[in-house]
Amino acid sequence: MSKLVHVIGAGLAGLAAAVQLQRRGAQVVLHEAAEQAGGRCRSWYDRALGATLDSGNHVVLSGHAATLNYLRAIGAADELTGPAQPEYPFVDLATRARWSVRLSAGRLPWWIFDQTARVPNTHPSDYLTLAPLLFAKPGRTMAQTMRCDGVLWDRLLRPLFRMVLNHEPREASAELAAAVVRETLAAGGPASRPLLARNGLSSAFVDPALRLLQHGGAAIRLGAQLNQIVFADTGRVSALDFAGEARLELAAGAGVVLAVPPDVARALVPGLQAPRRFSATVNVHFAVEPPFGVPPLTGLLNGTAEWMFAFDGRLSVTISGAERLLDTPHDVLAKTIWAEVAQAASLPLEPMPAWQVVMEPHATFAAVPGEEMHRPGTRTRWKNLMLAGDWTATGLPATIEGAIRSGQKAADTLLNEPMER
């Protein structure tokens, strides 16, 4: 008899767990409190723009093996697109200078010896400042570990680390930054190519997974709010209480993967240690067709906007670690950002196109050493309860890759437990 597993939460971690469980022969019931799956990685139709928007502009790097394997498993490998080469264009909004960083096609970093490929006004020896990061000690910030100033920092390292950490890099965990470097930049150009969901996050990560799960016989319950986990003296979860429903008693061999945000998990699991500080993101979308030649992803320096994304019929901007902007009126912010986007994309300032501002105050846990130490592992003291989420101890920042890894690990750990009889 196949093992029955209840997955609580249909964000990316929960979906990854459910897919992995089903692939390994488990019977899956997926519960989601919201009326739609995807969590913080989903799409919706915005009437103001007449376009489908994503909850955030997420970048996947070609070295993110778990993410790419997940997409292949759900039949959505072709949903990611990006430049053929590992290239990062930049625009300095203050000086109007433009350049592109072009990493080598192989593993060896020959690009740092090519002045047309590396950051302008840098020397190959400048790139040695990254070396101490690879030996980062726990509890240390990036500023305590490596040099965090100079042309290379300002024009490449700070923008990249700010994007992946969603926090001011100088204050962020050096361990987390090092993990990103090892799997991408240090692995060479083949692992560093930026990839985007060309038809939206839901089309790439969510809808194909739901179809696969349904086809495989999984039960998917949207609008199912878990109010309580019942713990037995035997050291296992014995029942689940959902709002407005009779208590769901678990059979002896049943398991639970809890893939919910950290504040929800703390309320459900006694004594759970979890991050309490969060970082915000702000995304601003404009209903305008990107001019020919505008890259899919452009780094913007010396402005409010940080990264510009070009989609069909839309230009979007992401600002990481954006707590300072949460109280800014949306119209003021949109006007400021549009001036920067118009300059970067060589578009007229007037008329300003239709726009939408999307703020995520708790987009990720704060990637600082203190919060890193509060991330729990997959296992709990209840042998049939596992945790999943980008906020658990994945060794990575709060990224799509971390969320998917956590879900897959929770599934594998639970199924590797001996079944009770």
N, C-alpha and C positions, 0 to 999 in steps of 0.2 A: 504493500500500500504506500502511495506517495505521501510525503510529509505535507501537512497543511500549514501554510505560513500566512499570517496577517501582516501586511505592510501598511503602516500608518503614515500617510503623507505621500502625495503624488508629485512632488517636485522632482528635480533631476536625480537626487539621491534615491528617493523612493522608486522612481521608474527604473533606474539602473538595478536596484536590488530585485525588483519584481521580474525584470527580464532575465537576470542571472538565475534567479530561483526557478523560473519556468524552464529555462534551458537545461537545468540540472534535474528536471523531473518533478519538482515540487508543485503542489496545488496552491495557487496564489489567490488571495483576496486583497485587493488594493482599496484602501479607505482614504478619502480626501475630504477635509472639512469644507473647502471652497466648492463652488459649483463648476470649476474648471481645473484641469490638471496643469502642471508646469511650475507652480510656485513662482519664484522670482526669475524664472527663465521661460517666458511664454509670450505670445503675441495676441493682439486684439485689434479690432477695427475701430479706428478713430474717425468719427463723423466730421470733426472740425477740419481735418486734413483730407478726408476721403481716401485714407490709406491705412494699411495694416502696419502697426507699430509694435516694436518689441519692448519688453519691460526694461531692457538695458541693451546697450550696444556691446555685445560680448565678442572678444577675439579669442579664437582657438589657435594654438601654435601647432605646427606640423609634428612636433615632438611629443604631443600629448597622446600617447599610445592608447590609454584607456578610453578616451573620448572617441578616437577614430575607430577602435574596435567595437564600441557601443553602437556607433552609427552603422557600421557594417552589419552588426547583429540584427538591427531593426530595419535594415534595408534602406538606409538613408545616407549612404556614403557620398552620394553625388550632391547632397544638399549644401556642402561647404565649398566655397570658392575663394580664390585669392590669386595674388600674382604668381607667375610661373617661377620666379626667382625670389629668394629671401631678401626683399627690398623694403626699406622704410623711408618714404619721402617726408621731408620736414619743410615748414615755412616759419620763418621768424617774423612775427607780426610787427615787431618794433623796427627792424631794419629792412624788411621786405626781401631778405635773402632766402633763397630756396636751394635745397640740396637733397640728395638721397644717399642713405647708407645702404650699401649693397654687400651683403655677406657672401662668402665664397660658396660655390656649389658643393664643395666637399666638406669633410670634417675639419681639415686644417684651416686656421684663420689667416689665409694669405691676404684677405681683404684689408687687414690693418696696415699692410705694406704698400697699398695702392692709394695714393692721395686722391684719386677720383672716386674711390669706393668708401673710404673711411670718413669720419666726421671732419669737415673743413677746419683747418688750423690746429689739428692734433698731430701728434707724432706717435709712431708705433709703440714707443716706450710708455706712453700714457695709458695704454690698455692693460699694463701690468698692475694698475691700481685695483683691478678686479681680483687678483690672485688671493689676497688675504681673505676675501669673502668666502672662498671655497673651504677655508679652515675656521669658519665662524664658530664661536663657542656659544652654548645655550645662554639665554638671558641677556645677550648683547645686542645693541642696536647697530644699524649700518654705520652710523657716525662713529661708533666705538670700535669698528672693525676695519674700515677702509676709508680712503680719502673721498670726501663728498663735496668737492668743489672743483672748479676749473672748467675748461671748455668741454671736455668729454662728458663730464657730469651734467652740465647744463644742457648740452645739445643732444644727448642720447640716453645716458644712464638714468638720470632723474625722470624723464618722461616715461621711459619703459617701466621702471620699477614702480612709479606712481600708478601706472595703469594696472599692473598685475597685483600690486599690494593694496590698492585703493586706500592709500595712506601716504602722508609725507614720508618719503623713504628714509631720511636721516633718522627719524624716530622709530622706524619700523624694525621688525625682527630680522637680524642678519641671517639667522638660520633659514627663515622662509625665503628670503631673497636668494640665498645660496642654492636652495633646492630648485628654484626656477632656473638659475644660471646653469646648473649641472645638466638639466634636462633639455635646455634649449641652446643658449649661446655657446656653452662649452662643448656641446655635441655637434656644433657646426651648422652651416646653412641648411642642410636637409631637415634639421629639427626646429628651425627658427622661422619658417615661412608663415606669415599671418593668414588665417583663414576666417571667413565670415559666413554666416548663414544667409545665403542669397535670397531665400524666400521667407525668411523670418525664423525665429527660434522655435515656434510651435511646429512648423513644417519640418524642421530638421530633427528636433530632439523629443518632441512630445507626441504629436499625432501618430507617427509611424510606430512608436512604442505601444501606444494604446491599441492600435489595430493588431499588432503582433500578439499582445497579451489576450485580447478578446478572441482572436483566432485560435489561440492555444488553450482556451477554456477558463481563463482567469475571470473572476468576478470583480467588476470595477464599480465602486460605490462613491459617487460624488455627493457632496452635501452631508457627509457623515462625520459629525463632530465628536471626537473622543473626549469624554469628560473625566474618565477615571480608568486607571489600570489597577486591577485587583491582584495583589501579591499573596501567595500562599506561604504557609510556614515551611513547605517543602523546598523553598528556594527557587520557585518558578512563578511565572505569570499564570493565574488560573482563570481570569475572566477580563473582559473589556466592556466598559459601560459607554455606550454612545447616546447622545442627546435624543430624547424622545423614543428610545427603543428599549426593548427588554435586554437584560444583561446577557452578553454573549459568553457562554462558558466554553473554555478551551479544553479539548481532549488532551490526554496525556502526552501525545507526541507532537502537539501543535507548537508553533513558534511565532515570535513577533519581531518585526524589524520596525523600530521607531525612527522615522525619517521626517522630523518636524523641526521648526526653528528652535533655537536654544531656550528661549523664554518659555515656550510651550513644553519642551522636554523637562525643564526644571519643575514645572507645576505638576507634571505627571509622575516623575520618578523621584522618590525620596532621596535626599542627600546628594543629588547629582551636581557635580561641578561642571560649569559651563561658562563660556565668555559672557561678560556683561557690558563691555564697551563695544560700540559699533561705529562704522564709518558710512558716510552717506555718498550717494552718487546723484548727479543731476544730468539729465539728458534733454536736449533741446532739438526738436525736429522741425524742418522747414519743407513745405510742399513746393519744391522746385526741382526741375530736371537738372542733374549735374552736367555741366558743360563737358564736351568731348575732351578726353585726356585727363580729367580729374581722377586721381588714383582712388581705389576703394577705401584706403586708409591713409590719412595724412596726420603727422604730428604737428601741432601748433604751439609755438613758443612765445613767451612774453605777452600773453593775453589771458583772458578768463577761460576761453575754450582751450581744451588740451588735445583732443583727438577728433578729427572730422571723418565721418563715414559717408561714402557715396553709394546710394542705392538707386534703383530705378524709381524715378519720380520723387526722390527725397534726398536731402542732405541732412545729416544728423551730427550732433556734437555730444561728446561725453566729457564730464568733469568729475574727476575722482577726488575722494577725501573732501567732499563739498559741503561740510557742515556750515561753513561761513556763509553759504548762499541760501540756506533753507528759508530764511526770513525775507529774502529779496522778492519784491513783487514780480510776478511772472512776466508782465509786459515789459518791465524795466530790464529784466534779465534777457528776454528774447531780443530786445532791441540791441543790447550790448553784444550779444553773441552773433546776431546777424551781421553786424558791422565787420566782425572778424571773419565770419564765413564768406561774406561777399568779397573781402580782400583776398582770402586764401584761394577762392574758386574763380576769381576774376569775373565777378558778377556785379551789376549795378546795385548801388545801395538802395535806390528807390525804384519801384515800390517794394516794400517789404512783403514777402510772401506769407501765406497762412502758416501759423506756427503752433507748436504744442510743447509745453514744458512738463517733464515727468520727473518728480523728485522721489528718491528712495532714501528716507532718513536712516533706515537700518539695513542698508544693502548688504553689508558684510560685517563680520566681526572685525574689530580693530586689530590689524596685524602688527601688534607691538609685543615685546617680550612678555609683559605681564599677562596679557590675554592668551598668548600661546601656551603658557603653563597651565591654563585653566581648561584646555581642550581635552575632553574625555576620550578614552579609547573605544573600540568597537564593543568589547564585552562589558556586561554589567554583572553585578553579583547574582542576578537571576539568570540561570543557565539557558533559558529559552527566550531571552530578551537581548537583542543587539541594537546598537545605535548606528545611525547613518546621517550624514549631512556634511556640508563643506566646513562646518564649525567644529567637527570632531577632529581627532588627532591624525590627520592625513599626512602631515609633514609638508603640506603645501598651503599657500594662501587660500582664501575663499574663492575658488575658481570652479569653472565647469569641470575641469579635470579632477579636482579634489572631490567634488560632489559625486561624480560617477565612480571614482575609485572607492569612496566610502560605502556606497550602496553595494557594489560588487563584493567588497570585503565582508560586509555584514551578512550578505547572502551565503557566501562560502563558509564563513565561520559558523553560522547557524546550522547549515547542512552537514558540516563536519562533526557536529556534536552527536554523540550516540543517541538514538531515539529511545524515549522512555516507553515502557510497556506496562 
